[in-house]
Amino acid sequence: MTIATVIKTIGSTGVFSTPQLWDDGGPADLVSSERSSAGTFSVAAFIQGESLTFVSAGADPIGKFLDTDSTGPGTGTYITYGLVSGNVAVGDVCTGDVSGATCLIGSSTPLDVGIIWQGHCQNQEFSNAATVVTIVGSTDSAAAYKDLTTAPGASFRDNVNVQTNALLYNSANGCGFKTVGFLPDRVVVEASDGLSDLNCRISKIQLKNIDTSGGPGSGGCLIIGSVGIFENLIVEGQSVDAGATKGTLVMLNNAIVRNTLVVQRQAAADHVIGTGAGTASPSFYNVTVVAPDDLLTAPNSIFSGAGSGTITAQNCDLFAGDSTKAIKSGTGTYNFTTCYSDISGTSGVTQTTYANEFENVNDATRDFRLKIGAAGIDTGTTDPTNAQFDIAGTARPNGAAYDVGCWELVQGAAVPMMGQECL
């Protein structure tokens, strides 16, 4: 099966104004979506998301308009649609129910079957309700999935000063999602209800929640219920709630998180990352997990779980800001490899001094780039599959070996960089 990628912009001048509208605008079933050759486009233009009917020799198929390369009357070579019922055949006339636009299907064999529904966020800050998105309800396919990322040049990774910018949430550096005050499910929710969007991906976005309500939160800044890939993210949140479904980042399935910064900024928080219940077995590769060193009370633990799954952490920085706290709490099996922390006593985790690892560990001026002399430099495990490039796009290793955490320290001018990393 050949998979077609359908790219839609998200933002004030995009095809969809908010991430949720982008998700809602996708096909109901990514696996049964098709891209077929087409011609004889009418004067009218198809409207994004409108229903389509195909006049056919048999039962008339019904679909949803997703994409076309038509730029005007009589132009275009294909049409992409989510097929709701029936099968499209050569010679079918496709009609939009709102626009009245038409085209003629040119082949009974689709060019592509299966869709990657990709959203490109513009370089702007999405705030409050505009940031909350539930990615759900399309497919369990590992090949046809939803992919939320940024438009070229719109990510903090693309900023010309990415190597010298402080590593923290800053919407001036690239696309950001921010909520202020108490909001259920916070900034981004990726949830799975059985077979829905189990392979969703999110990358290159900054996520932040500022809870000014003074009360406990109802969930994490980012909640992951899939087995997808989540990478090159800055995730800052506040949640004081106990329980494995709370925290800045919540992992409810077997997803992979890599080359990502996760910050818990709430004083007296229970933990930073919740790993859920049941058999959830998430993996973390080159992830920096921290709480600022000057919080009035540090979080009780880095990880908190309530299930029987196996949690993997490789090349991760795990700093709570208080050496008396715990790296893990609750249940579950944890496998740590070449990790660093200010907390001792865990196999696979080396204790080191927090202030010596990062440029700045205070909440007001935090900057979680590794600094010269950090223990994590050139001491990580080689893993080209999960850590070939760091959060800023720097190729690893930039030295004798991989650095630990999401940041690869650039030492010297001749550094191989990747301007736009492949998804």
C-alpha positions as CSV (number, residue, x, y, z in Angstrom):
1,M,0.0,0.0,0.0
2,T,1.4,3.4,-1.0
3,I,0.7,6.1,1.5
4,A,-0.1,9.7,0.5
5,T,0.8,12.6,2.8
6,V,-1.7,15.4,3.0
7,I,-0.2,18.6,4.6
8,K,-2.5,21.3,6.0
9,T,-1.4,24.5,7.6
10,I,-2.7,25.5,11.1
11,G,-2.8,29.1,12.3
12,S,-4.3,32.5,11.7
13,T,-3.7,32.4,8.0
14,G,-3.8,28.6,7.7
15,V,-6.3,26.2,6.2
16,F,-7.4,25.5,9.8
17,S,-7.2,28.2,12.5
18,T,-6.7,25.8,15.4
19,P,-5.1,22.3,16.0
20,Q,-8.5,20.9,16.9
21,L,-10.1,22.0,13.7
22,W,-7.2,20.4,11.8
23,D,-7.8,17.1,13.7
24,D,-11.6,17.4,13.1
25,G,-11.0,18.0,9.4
26,G,-9.2,14.8,8.8
27,P,-10.7,11.7,7.3
28,A,-12.8,9.3,9.5
29,D,-10.6,6.4,8.5
30,L,-7.0,7.1,7.4
31,V,-6.6,3.6,6.0
32,S,-9.5,3.7,3.6
33,S,-8.7,7.2,2.4
34,E,-7.5,7.4,-1.2
35,R,-5.7,9.6,-3.8
36,S,-7.0,9.0,-7.3
37,S,-6.0,10.5,-10.6
38,A,-8.6,13.0,-11.8
39,G,-9.2,15.6,-14.5
40,T,-11.8,18.0,-16.0
41,F,-12.0,20.1,-12.8
42,S,-14.9,22.5,-12.9
43,V,-14.8,26.3,-12.4
44,A,-15.8,26.0,-8.7
45,A,-13.1,25.0,-6.2
46,F,-13.6,22.2,-3.7
47,I,-14.0,23.3,-0.1
48,Q,-11.9,21.8,2.7
49,G,-13.8,19.0,4.5
50,E,-16.9,19.1,2.4
51,S,-18.8,15.9,1.6
52,L,-18.3,14.3,-1.8
53,T,-20.6,12.2,-3.9
54,F,-19.3,10.0,-6.7
55,V,-21.9,9.2,-9.5
56,S,-21.0,5.6,-10.3
57,A,-22.4,2.7,-12.2
58,G,-23.1,0.9,-8.9
59,A,-24.1,2.3,-5.5
60,D,-22.9,5.9,-5.4
61,P,-19.8,6.2,-3.1
62,I,-19.6,8.9,-0.5
63,G,-16.5,10.6,0.7
64,K,-14.9,13.7,2.3
65,F,-12.7,16.2,0.4
66,L,-9.1,16.3,1.7
67,D,-6.8,17.7,-1.0
68,T,-6.2,18.3,-4.7
69,D,-3.5,19.8,-6.8
70,S,-6.0,21.8,-8.9
71,T,-5.1,25.5,-9.1
72,G,-8.0,26.7,-11.2
73,P,-10.5,25.6,-13.8
74,G,-9.4,22.6,-15.9
75,T,-6.1,22.1,-13.9
76,G,-5.1,19.3,-11.6
77,T,-4.1,15.7,-11.8
78,Y,-5.4,14.1,-8.6
79,I,-8.0,14.4,-5.8
80,T,-7.6,13.0,-2.3
81,Y,-10.6,12.0,-0.3
82,G,-11.7,10.1,2.8
83,L,-14.0,7.3,1.5
84,V,-17.0,6.8,3.8
85,S,-18.8,4.2,1.7
86,G,-18.6,2.4,-1.6
87,N,-15.7,2.1,-4.1
88,V,-14.7,4.8,-6.6
89,A,-14.4,3.7,-10.3
90,V,-12.9,5.2,-13.4
91,G,-15.3,7.6,-15.1
92,D,-17.1,8.6,-11.8
93,V,-18.1,12.2,-11.5
94,C,-17.1,13.6,-8.1
95,T,-19.1,16.5,-6.7
96,G,-18.7,18.6,-3.6
97,D,-22.0,19.0,-1.7
98,V,-21.3,22.6,-0.7
99,S,-19.1,24.0,-3.5
100,G,-20.7,22.2,-6.3
101,A,-17.2,21.7,-7.7
102,T,-16.7,18.6,-9.9
103,C,-14.0,16.5,-11.3
104,L,-13.8,13.3,-13.3
105,I,-12.1,10.3,-11.7
106,G,-9.4,9.1,-14.2
107,S,-8.6,5.6,-12.8
108,S,-10.3,2.7,-11.1
109,T,-7.0,2.1,-9.2
110,P,-6.1,4.7,-6.7
111,L,-2.7,6.2,-6.9
112,D,-2.4,6.0,-3.1
113,V,-4.5,4.2,-0.5
114,G,-4.0,5.4,3.1
115,I,-3.2,8.9,4.3
116,I,-0.7,10.5,6.6
117,W,-2.8,13.5,7.8
118,Q,-0.1,16.1,8.7
119,G,-0.7,19.4,10.3
120,H,1.9,22.2,10.0
121,C,1.5,24.8,12.7
122,Q,2.5,28.3,11.8
123,N,5.1,30.4,13.7
124,Q,2.7,31.8,16.3
125,E,1.5,31.2,19.8
126,F,-1.8,29.3,20.2
127,S,-3.3,30.2,23.5
128,N,-5.9,28.7,25.9
129,A,-8.8,26.9,24.2
130,A,-7.1,27.2,20.8
131,T,-4.3,24.9,22.0
132,V,-6.4,22.0,23.4
133,V,-6.6,19.2,20.8
134,T,-7.8,15.6,21.2
135,I,-6.2,13.5,18.4
136,V,-8.5,10.6,18.2
137,G,-10.7,8.5,16.0
138,S,-9.0,7.7,12.8
139,T,-6.9,4.6,12.6
140,D,-4.6,2.1,14.4
141,S,-2.4,1.8,11.4
142,A,1.4,2.2,11.8
143,A,1.6,3.5,8.2
144,A,-1.4,5.8,8.0
145,Y,-1.5,8.2,11.0
146,K,-1.9,11.8,12.1
147,D,1.2,13.9,12.5
148,L,1.1,17.3,14.2
149,T,4.3,19.3,13.7
150,T,5.4,22.8,12.5
151,A,5.6,24.5,9.1
152,P,9.1,24.9,7.7
153,G,10.9,27.6,9.6
154,A,8.2,27.8,12.3
155,S,9.8,25.7,15.1
156,F,12.2,26.8,17.9
157,R,14.6,24.3,16.2
158,D,14.6,26.5,13.1
159,N,15.5,29.7,14.9
160,V,18.8,31.2,13.6
161,N,20.0,31.5,17.2
162,V,18.9,28.0,18.3
163,Q,22.4,27.2,19.6
164,T,22.6,30.3,21.9
165,N,18.9,30.7,22.8
166,A,18.0,29.5,26.4
167,L,16.4,26.1,26.3
168,L,13.0,26.8,27.7
169,Y,9.5,27.7,26.5
170,N,9.7,31.0,24.5
171,S,7.1,31.7,21.8
172,A,9.5,34.4,20.4
173,N,11.7,31.5,19.2
174,G,9.0,29.4,17.4
175,C,5.5,27.9,17.5
176,G,4.1,27.6,21.0
177,F,0.9,26.2,22.7
178,K,0.1,28.0,26.0
179,T,-2.7,27.8,28.5
180,V,-3.1,30.1,31.5
181,G,-5.2,29.1,34.4
182,F,-7.1,25.9,35.1
183,L,-8.1,24.1,32.0
184,P,-9.1,20.4,31.8
185,D,-6.6,18.4,29.8
186,R,-4.3,21.3,29.5
187,V,-2.3,22.1,26.4
188,V,-2.3,19.0,24.2
189,V,-4.2,15.7,24.6
190,E,-3.4,12.7,22.5
191,A,-5.7,10.0,23.6
192,S,-6.5,6.5,22.4
193,D,-9.9,4.9,22.7
194,G,-9.0,1.4,21.7
195,L,-7.9,1.5,18.1
196,S,-7.9,5.3,17.5
197,D,-4.7,7.0,16.4
198,L,-2.4,4.6,18.2
199,N,0.5,5.7,16.0
200,C,0.0,9.5,16.2
201,R,3.1,11.7,16.1
202,I,3.8,15.1,17.5
203,S,7.1,17.0,17.0
204,K,8.9,20.4,17.1
205,I,6.3,22.2,19.2
206,Q,6.6,24.1,22.5
207,L,3.9,23.3,25.1
208,K,3.3,25.2,28.3
209,N,0.7,25.5,31.0
210,I,0.7,28.2,33.6
211,D,-1.7,27.3,36.4
212,T,-2.7,30.5,38.1
213,S,-5.8,29.0,39.7
214,G,-4.0,27.9,42.8
215,G,-5.7,24.5,42.7
216,P,-4.6,21.1,41.5
217,G,-4.7,20.3,37.8
218,S,-6.8,17.7,36.2
219,G,-4.1,16.3,34.0
220,G,-0.8,16.8,32.3
221,C,0.5,19.4,29.9
222,L,0.8,16.6,27.4
223,I,-1.1,13.4,27.7
224,I,-0.1,10.5,25.5
225,G,-2.4,7.5,25.1
226,S,-0.8,6.1,22.0
227,V,2.2,4.0,20.9
228,G,3.4,6.8,18.6
229,I,6.5,8.9,18.5
230,F,6.8,12.2,20.3
231,E,10.1,14.1,19.7
232,N,11.9,17.4,19.7
233,L,9.4,19.0,22.1
234,I,9.7,21.6,24.9
235,V,7.0,20.7,27.6
236,E,6.6,22.9,30.6
237,G,3.7,22.4,33.0
238,Q,2.4,22.7,36.5
239,S,0.4,19.9,38.3
240,V,0.4,19.2,42.0
241,D,-1.9,16.2,41.7
242,A,-0.8,12.8,42.9
243,G,-1.5,9.8,40.7
244,A,0.1,8.1,37.7
245,T,-2.3,9.9,35.3
246,K,-1.0,13.4,36.4
247,G,2.2,15.3,36.0
248,T,3.7,17.6,33.3
249,L,3.8,14.6,31.0
250,V,1.5,11.6,31.2
251,M,2.2,8.3,29.4
252,L,-0.7,5.9,29.2
253,N,0.7,3.5,26.6
254,N,3.9,2.3,24.9
255,A,4.9,5.6,23.2
256,I,8.4,6.7,22.5
257,V,9.5,10.1,23.7
258,R,12.9,11.3,22.5
259,N,15.1,14.4,22.3
260,T,12.6,16.3,24.4
261,L,12.7,18.7,27.4
262,V,10.1,18.1,30.2
263,V,9.9,20.7,33.0
264,Q,7.8,20.6,36.2
265,R,7.5,24.2,37.4
266,Q,5.0,23.6,40.2
267,A,6.3,23.8,43.8
268,A,5.4,20.7,45.9
269,A,4.4,18.7,42.9
270,D,4.0,15.0,43.4
271,H,6.0,14.0,40.3
272,V,7.1,15.2,36.9
273,I,6.1,12.3,34.6
274,G,3.2,9.9,35.2
275,T,3.5,6.5,33.5
276,G,-0.1,5.4,34.0
277,A,-1.6,2.1,35.1
278,G,-2.1,-1.3,33.4
279,T,0.8,-2.4,31.3
280,A,1.8,1.0,29.9
281,S,5.5,0.6,28.9
282,P,6.8,4.0,27.5
283,S,10.4,4.6,26.4
284,F,12.4,7.7,26.9
285,Y,15.6,8.4,24.8
286,N,17.8,11.4,25.4
287,V,15.1,13.2,27.4
288,T,15.9,16.0,29.9
289,V,13.4,15.8,32.8
290,V,13.8,18.5,35.4
291,A,12.3,20.7,38.1
292,P,14.0,24.1,38.7
293,D,16.4,23.9,41.6
294,D,14.9,26.9,43.4
295,L,11.3,25.7,43.8
296,L,10.2,26.1,47.4
297,T,9.5,22.4,47.5
298,A,10.9,19.9,44.9
299,P,8.6,17.3,43.4
300,N,8.5,14.0,45.3
301,S,9.7,12.0,42.4
302,I,10.7,12.1,38.7
303,F,8.5,9.2,37.6
304,S,5.3,7.9,39.2
305,G,3.6,4.7,38.0
306,A,0.6,2.6,39.0
307,G,0.9,-0.3,36.6
308,S,2.9,-3.4,35.8
309,G,4.6,-2.2,32.6
310,T,8.3,-1.7,31.9
311,I,9.6,1.9,31.6
312,T,12.8,2.4,29.6
313,A,15.0,5.5,30.1
314,Q,18.3,5.8,28.1
315,N,20.6,8.8,28.0
316,C,18.2,10.8,30.2
317,D,18.8,13.6,32.6
318,L,16.6,13.2,35.7
319,F,16.9,16.2,38.1
320,A,14.4,17.1,40.8
321,G,16.4,19.9,42.5
322,D,16.6,18.0,45.8
323,S,18.8,15.0,46.3
324,T,16.5,13.6,49.0
325,K,13.7,13.0,46.6
326,A,13.1,9.8,44.5
327,I,13.7,9.0,40.9
328,K,10.7,6.7,40.8
329,S,7.7,5.9,42.9
330,G,4.7,3.6,42.7
331,T,4.8,0.4,40.7
332,G,6.3,-0.8,37.4
333,T,9.7,-1.9,36.3
334,Y,12.2,0.7,35.4
335,N,15.3,0.1,33.2
336,F,17.8,3.0,33.3
337,T,20.9,3.1,31.0
338,T,23.5,5.9,31.1
339,C,21.3,8.4,32.9
340,Y,22.3,11.2,35.3
341,S,20.5,12.7,38.3
342,D,21.0,14.7,41.5
343,I,19.4,11.7,43.3
344,S,21.4,8.6,44.2
345,G,20.7,5.0,44.6
346,T,19.2,3.8,41.3
347,S,21.0,1.3,39.0
348,G,21.8,2.8,35.6
349,V,21.7,6.4,37.0
350,T,24.8,8.3,38.0
351,Q,24.5,11.0,40.7
352,T,26.0,14.4,39.8
353,T,25.7,18.0,40.9
354,Y,22.7,19.7,39.3
355,A,24.2,23.2,38.9
356,N,27.1,21.7,37.0
357,E,25.0,20.2,34.2
358,F,23.0,23.1,32.8
359,E,23.4,26.7,31.9
360,N,20.8,27.8,34.4
361,V,18.7,25.8,36.8
362,N,16.6,28.6,38.4
363,D,13.0,28.9,37.6
364,A,13.0,32.5,36.5
365,T,16.0,32.3,34.1
366,R,16.0,28.5,33.4
367,D,18.2,27.3,30.5
368,F,18.5,23.5,30.2
369,R,21.3,23.4,27.6
370,L,24.2,21.3,28.7
371,K,27.2,23.4,29.7
372,I,30.9,22.8,29.3
373,G,32.1,20.4,32.0
374,A,28.8,18.7,32.5
375,A,29.1,15.0,33.5
376,G,26.7,14.0,30.7
377,I,28.9,15.2,27.9
378,D,30.3,12.3,25.8
379,T,29.0,9.6,28.2
380,G,25.8,8.5,26.5
381,T,24.9,5.2,24.8
382,T,25.1,5.3,21.0
383,D,21.6,4.9,19.5
384,P,21.2,6.3,15.9
385,T,17.6,5.0,15.8
386,N,16.3,7.2,18.6
387,A,19.0,9.9,19.0
388,Q,20.7,10.7,15.8
389,F,19.9,14.4,16.2
390,D,19.3,16.4,19.3
391,I,16.4,18.7,20.1
392,A,18.1,21.6,18.2
393,G,18.9,19.5,15.1
394,T,22.6,18.9,16.0
395,A,23.9,15.6,14.7
396,R,25.2,13.2,17.3
397,P,27.8,12.7,18.4
398,N,29.6,16.0,18.5
399,G,32.5,14.6,20.3
400,A,33.7,11.2,21.5
401,A,30.2,9.9,22.2
402,Y,26.6,10.9,22.6
403,D,25.8,13.5,25.2
404,V,23.1,12.6,27.8
405,G,19.8,14.4,27.7
406,C,18.1,16.2,24.9
407,W,20.9,18.7,24.2
408,E,24.1,17.8,22.3
409,L,26.7,20.4,23.3
410,V,28.4,22.1,20.2
411,Q,32.1,22.4,20.9
412,G,33.9,23.9,17.9
413,A,32.8,25.4,14.6
414,A,32.7,22.4,12.3
415,V,29.5,20.8,13.5
416,P,27.2,18.8,11.2
417,M,23.8,20.4,11.5
418,M,20.4,19.5,10.0
419,G,18.4,22.5,8.9
420,Q,15.1,20.6,8.5
421,E,15.0,17.2,10.1
422,C,12.9,14.5,8.4
423,L,9.9,13.4,10.4
